[in-house]
Amino acid sequence: MRVTGLIRVLAVIGTLVATWLFLRSYHNFNRRNIRLPRWLGMATQEIRAPKTKCGLSKPCPDNFFAFKICSGAANVVGPSMCFENEIIMSPVKNNVGRGLNIALVNGTTGQVLRKDSFDMYSGDANLLVRFLAEIPEGTLVLVASYDDPGTKMNGQIRKVFADLGSSYAEQLGFRDSWVFLGAKDLKGKSPFEQYLKNNPNTNKYEGWPELLELEGCVPRKVF
Ligand SMILES: *[C@@H]1O[C@H](CO)[C@@H](O)[C@H](O)[C@H]1NC(C)=O
């Protein structure tokens, strides 16, 4: 009796020790496996890190929409717009053009209503006048310039953009860079705007200023 009891106790202890040894070596094996290829470990960490919408540096609070707007680079690379992590206009989507690229978004739901590009160098400015006149209340307006947003610009169009909250539409000219987010019933000026004048002394590219990037969180309109 005593001997079988002792054997049982020893067997239990042996199993525990074997389990512990196994777990320890397994653990070490795992850790070593992750540690050895350092670059792979870093890549895994990057994948695991929570990505923000549109790649913003900080996530937006609840009831805010994330957006990022990039103007075109010279007359070479087209502009792009991201809204709530969706690329809505870009060269890859093949829905951008020289001039002004404009997307309309429902300020409550974040749903994209319309997007279009307007040739402001050789196009018909009346197309843009008509487009702007049909913007419904409570709509967010995202704008990105590409190549030349200024040649066909007129007072009527400047006034609509100013009413949407733009501070720079008044002076927008030939080959300026401009990115803007405004709203139909905005009272006052939008904080979301960047502008660079085409100036041969400061231009980044020959004939064009630097491209502009605008990102932020715009509050959802709650009725
Ligand atoms: C935006 O969405 C709200 C809620 O669905 C709707 O009531 C409103 O009519 C929409 N506005 C536009 C301009 O689509």
PDBQT file of the ligand as one rigid body, heavy atoms in Angstrom, charges set to zero:
ROOT
HETATM    1  C1  LIG A 301     -28.553  63.135 -45.381  1.00  0.00    +0.000 C 
HETATM    2  O1  LIG A 301     -28.962  62.051 -44.597  1.00  0.00    +0.000 OA
HETATM    3  C2  LIG A 301     -30.073  62.333 -43.759  1.00  0.00    +0.000 C 
HETATM    4  C3  LIG A 301     -30.323  61.121 -42.887  1.00  0.00    +0.000 C 
HETATM    5  O2  LIG A 301     -30.489  59.970 -43.667  1.00  0.00    +0.000 OA
HETATM    6  C4  LIG A 301     -31.272  62.690 -44.627  1.00  0.00    +0.000 C 
HETATM    7  O3  LIG A 301     -32.356  63.002 -43.815  1.00  0.00    +0.000 OA
HETATM    8  C5  LIG A 301     -30.908  63.867 -45.511  1.00  0.00    +0.000 C 
HETATM    9  O4  LIG A 301     -31.966  64.143 -46.409  1.00  0.00    +0.000 OA
HETATM   10  C6  LIG A 301     -29.660  63.584 -46.309  1.00  0.00    +0.000 C 
HETATM   11  N1  LIG A 301     -29.273  64.770 -47.029  1.00  0.00    +0.000 N 
HETATM   12  C7  LIG A 301     -28.838  64.731 -48.272  1.00  0.00    +0.000 C 
HETATM   13  C8  LIG A 301     -28.522  66.021 -48.873  1.00  0.00    +0.000 C 
HETATM   14  O5  LIG A 301     -28.722  63.680 -48.881  1.00  0.00    +0.000 OA
ENDROOT
TORSDOF 0
